[in-house]
């Protein structure tokens, strides 16, 4: 009896988490690094017209690369018509013109480097879109579009509302050439913003404190005039180039109105500025769908954004306790059978992020996932990269239906306050339809790294290391699929 007792004491007891790991390992679909890596996801997409691809940080190379490769297949094999990003509309519009080209001439002429197409992204955090992976992707997309009819070329659009000054300037630029008098009149209506320079948040604070008049009435009037001008400028024959220009004008006008409202909400808490932003992105997505439907029977759109936007907020503590919504939630509520929500996770590695808002981009080490978190469970499977479908009733769905910690790194990372700043409770199986786990990830490479940023080995950047980064950009996206 004693020997049996001693033998039992040497066998470690299996914990509930051990059993969860076994179930997740059985459900996982490993990535092998070949052309079949994303077959499972494309099968899950089926005939759906909206695919939201998330990321657990805004500065991880592998998240951006896998998302871009998935999108290549969605475009080439599933006929997706647009990439919509968590980025500002005016900045993305420059990329859209680059990748779509113009009717009547090949998209590869005249040439423009991807870095120049991305140059509009000047606002912090510049690395979020001006990086080697996005540059490689838009280079591929421009070439892919070059042999396609104009009506079905895939575009690149922004959904966010932070670039108030940029939207206002772009809207007015549309009018200066066609109707200088109208442009001058509208400029006078919006001139109040100039007193605050590029910092439109100051306008929101001052107008809310009654220290400056709100521009709400002015921008509403400006929007109405701009929309009317856009309708008049549209070619009744429906020429694609002119229709794109009209749509660009309408969205810039809408952003002027919504951006001013968002500034006031952000400064004074008149309403949930988070929910206002999510509603704005959902509305922009709906407007994009209507726009594309004018030239294709069933528009298909892929969205690139953070997990906090692409997931369903109702499955998170922010949604349950604070009433926060998300783009993924709004899309599910509007089109429950026509969307797929995808999240991405990582356990450790490095990340490009700032230590504070508007601070320089740094390469920082990502601390290993916290015990009991979603990421720790996925790490414990021992698989380096895999898909995890979360179909209702599946083993993975049963395991991840329980509330667990989940990590979120935005453009700011403070590892010294890892739990407080970067973790929240979620039911991942209700938040997403599938997860892509990449156990170790590395820092995303900016196109124009700041002096504080370091190459992957921690050494200062040199001309040679920059050339290597840009070489990797082209190797990541070969011309064919």
N, C-alpha and C positions, 0 to 999 in steps of 0.2 A: 504494500500500500504506500509506504514512504517513497519508494523509487518512482512509482507512478505519479505521486504528487510532485516530486522534484522535476520529473520530465514535463509535466504540464506547466510548471512555473517557468520553464525555459522557453515555452512557445509564446510569442507576443500575442496579446489579445487583439483581434481585429476590431477597429473602431467603425462607427457608422460612415465616417469619411472614406475609410478603406473600401468599404462596400460601394460607396458612390463612385469612387475612382474606377473600380472594376466595371461598373455599368457604363461609365463614360468611355472607357477604353474600348468596350465592345461596340459602342455606337459610333465611334470616331471613324472618319474616312481620311486616311493620311494623304498628304500631298507628296508626290514623288518627283516633282521638278520637271514634269514633261507636259505634253500637250493635253493630257487628260485631267490635269489638276482640278479644273473647275467644271468638269462634266456634271457632277452632282448638283451644283448650284444652277447650271443652265437647265437641268431637268426640273428643278424646283421652280424656276422662273416660268417655264411652260409658255403660256400665251399672255402672261401678265404684262401690263404696260408700264408699271412703275416699280423700279428697283432702287431701294435706298441703301447705299453702301457706307457703313460707318467706319469709325476708327477710334481707338482708345486714347490717342494723342494726336496733336497737330504737328508732331515733329519726328515721326518714326518712318524710316525709309521703307521698310517692308510693308507697312500699311498702304503707303502710297503706290508702291510697285504692284502689289497684288490687286489693289483696286483698279489700277490702270489696265492690268492684263485682263481682269474680269470684264472691264468695259470694252476692251478691244473685241472680245468674243461676243458680247451683247450687240455691238454695232455690226460686226461682220456676219454673225450667224443668226441673230435674232432681229436684225433690222431696226435697232434703236436709233432715234432721230435726234436726240439731244442729251448733252451732259449738263446738268444744273448743279452749281457748286455753292457751298457756304462762303460766298465771296460777293463783293460789291458789283452791282450791275454795270456801271460805267467801265470798270476795269476789265470785266469779263467780256464786254462788248468789243473791245479791241482785239481780244483773242478770237472771238467769234468771226470777226471780219477776216482775220488771218486764216483760220482753218476752213472757212466756207468759200473764200475767194469771191469773185464777182461773175455774174453771168456773161458769157461771150468771150471769156479768156480763161486759160488754164489756171488753176489755183496756185500752181507753183511759180507763176510769173505775175508781177515782179517778185523776186525773192525777198523774204524777210526772215531774219534769224528768230528762232523761238524766244530767245532772250528779249528781243525787241518787242515781240508780241505781248510778252508778259510785263513789259516795263510800266504799264499803267498801275500795277499793284505797288503803290508807294507807301501806303498807310501801314503802320504796325499791325500785325506781324508780316513783314514782307516775305519771309521764307515760307509762309504757309502755302503760297501759290507760285512764288518765284523760286523754284527749286529744280534740281536736275531731273527728277522723275516727271513732273508736270511738263517741263520743256520737251522731254523725249516723247511724251504722249501726244502733245499738240503737233509736234513734227510729224509723227506717224499719222495723225488724223488728217492733217492737211494733204498729205500724199494720198491717203485712202480716198478722200473726197475728190481729188483731182480728176478721177476717171468716172465720177458719178454725175447724173443729171442734177442741176442746181436745186430742184425741188426736194430732193431726197438727201442732200448733203447734211451730215450731222453737225449740229451747232454746239456752241459752248456758251452757257448763260449763267449769270449771277442771280442769287436769290436774296441776298442780304441788303440791309438798309442803312449801314453805317456811313456810306459816302454821300452825305447830304450835299456838300459843296460840289463834289464831282458830278452828281446827278443834275444839280441845278445848272452847272456850267455846260454839261453835255446837252441838256434840253435847249438852252439858249443858242448853242452852236448850231443846232438844227435850223434855227430860224434866221440867223444873220444873213445867210446867202440868199434864201428864198424871199424873205420879207424883213428887211432891216428895220422898218418902222415898228412892226410888231415886236421884234426882238428888243428894241430900245424901250418900249413900253413895259414889257415884261421884266426887263432888267431893273427898271425903276421900282417895280413892285417888290422885287426880292432884295433890294439894296440894303435893307435892314440887317441882313445877315453879315454884311461886310464889316460892320462895326465890331464884330467879334472875331474877325480873322478866320482861320481854318478851324478853330475850335467851336463847332456848332453846339457842343454841350453847354458852353457858357451862355449861349442864347436861351437854351431851355431853362437854365437856372434864373437868369435875369428876368425873363418874361414871366416866369412863375412867381417871382417875388415882386412883380409889378414895377420893377426898375426899368424895364424896357417893354415896349408893346409886343405882343405875340404876333408872329407872322402867319398864324393859322389862316386867317381870312385871306391874306394876300396870296398865300401859296395855293389855297383852294381855287381862287380866281385864276391864278396862273395855270394851274392844272387844267381847268376847264378850257382855257384858251389854247393850251398846247395840244390837248386831245382833239379839239376842233381843227386846229391847224394840221394835225396828223391825218385826220380823215380827209381833209381837202387835198393834202399832198399825196395821198394814196392813189396809185394808178388804178382806174376802174377796170382795166384789163387784168389786174392781179399780178403784175410783174413781181417776181420773187424778191429781187433786190430792193425795190421800192416798198414792198410789204414789210421787209425786215427793217427798213429805215423808219417806217411808220410805227412799227411795234417798239423799236428802240426809243423813239420820241415819247410814246405813251407811257412806257415803263419809267423813264426818267422823270416825267411829270408826276407819276404816282409816287415815286420815291421822294420827291421834294415834299409832298404833303405828308406822307407817312413818317419820313425822317424827322420833320419838325415836331410831330406828335411824340415820337419816340424820345427825342431829346428832352422834352418837358417831363415825360414820364420817368426817364432815367434820373433826372436831377431832383425831382420833387416827389416821386412816388405816388403820382396821381392815379396810377394803375400799375399792374404788373408789366414792367417793361420787357421781362422775359416772354410772357405770353403774347405781348404785342409783337415782338420780333418773330415768334413762331407762327403767329397768324399771318404776318406779312409774308413770310417765306412760303407758307401754304397757299396764300392768295397768288403770289407770283408764279408758283408752280401751276396753279389752275389757269392763270392767264397764258402761260407758255403753252399749255395743252390746247387751249382755244386757238392760239396763234398757229400752231403746227397743224391743227385740224383743217386749216384752210388749204393745205396743199397735200396732206396725206390722210388716208381714210381713218387710220387708227394710230395716233401718235404714241410713241414709246419713249420714256425718259428715264435716265439713270441719274441719281442724286449722289453727290459726294459731300459728306458732312460728318461731324463728330457723332459718336455713339449717342451722346446726350440729345441730339436732334433726330437721328434716324430711328432710335428706339421708341417704344411706346411708353410715355411718361406715367401712364396709369399703373405700370408695374414697378415704379420706383418710389422711394420715400418722398422725393420732391413732389411727385404727383399726388400721392395719398395725403401727405401732411401739409403741403403748402399750396396745393391746387395748381401746380405748374403743368403746363401742357407741353407738347413737343410736336415737331413736324410729322414724325412717324405716327403719332397718335391721331393727328388731324387727317392724315392720308388714310389711315385705317378706317376711321369713322366715315369718311366720304366714299372710299372705294375699297371696302373690306375684302372683296374677292379678286381684286385686280392689282394688289401690291405685295411686295416681298421686302421685309425689313431684315437687314443683315448687320451684325455687329462684329467687331474685331477686338481681340484681346492679346496681351503679352504678359510674360512673367518677369523678365529682367532684360538688361542691356543698357543702351544709351539713348538719349533723346535730345533733339534740338528744341530748346525752350529758353525763355527769359526768366530771370529771377524775380522780376517785377514787371508790371505793365509799362510798355514803352522803353524797356531796358534792352541792352544788346542781346542778341541771340548767343547762347552758349551750348556747348555739348555737355550734358550732364549724365551721370550714371543713374539708371533707373533701379531703385531698390527692389529686391525680390518681393514677390507678392505676399500679402499678409496671410497668416494662417486662417484657414476656413473660408477664404475668399474664393470667388469663381475662378480667378486666375491660378490660385494655388492648386485647386482640384484639377484643373486642366494640365498644369505643369506635372502633377504627380502621375499622370498617365504615362509619362516617359516618352511621349511622342513629340517630336520637334515642331511639326506643322500639320494641322489637320482641320477638316471641316467637321462641324457638329450640327447635323440637322435637328431641329427642335419641333418635329411634328407632334401634334397632340397625341398623348397616349404612349409615345415612345419612351424608352428607358432614359434617354438624356433629358427629355422633357420632364419626366417624373423627378429626376434628381435636381434639376435647376428650377423647379417650381417653388422650392423653399427660399425664403429671403436669405441672401448672402451678400457680403461685401463685394463691391465691384469698383475697379479703379478707373478714374477719369483724369487725364492730363490734358490741359488745354494748351495755350501758348505760354503759360507761366507754370513753372514746376518748382515746388519748395519741398524737397525731400525731408527736410528737418521737421516738417509738419505733415508727413505723409498721410496719416489716418484722418486728421481734421480737414485737410484741404483737398484731398484727392480720392476719397472713398465715400460711397453711399450704399445703402441697402437696396437691392433690387431682386425681382423674380425674373431672372434672365430668360426663362422659357416663355414667359408672357410678354417680355420686352421685345424679343426678336424671334424671327422665324428660323434663323440659322446663325451660327457663330463660326468665325474663322480664327483659330488660335495659332499664333506665331510665337513660340516659346521665348526666343531671344531675338530682339530687334536692335537696330543701330540707328544712330542719329541721321536725320534727313539732311542732305547737303544743299545749302542755299546756292543759288546761282552766283550771287555776289556776297560771299561770307564777310562778316565784319571782323576786325582784327582780333576780337575776343574769341571768335569761333576757332576751333582747332581741327586739324585733320584727324582721321580716325585713330591714329597712333598717339594723339595728344600733342604732336609737334606743331609749331607755327606753320601756317599755310605758306607755301612757296608757289612759284610759277608752275613748277612741275606737278605739285599736288593738285592745283586747280585744273590743269590740263587732264590729269587722271580722272578727276570728278566728271568733267565734261565728256571724256571718253566713255565712262560708265553710262552716261546718259544715252548715248547713241547705241551702245551694246544692248541696253535693256529693251529697246524697241526695234527689232529688225523690221525690214520693210514688209515682209510677208507674215502671214499667220499660219 
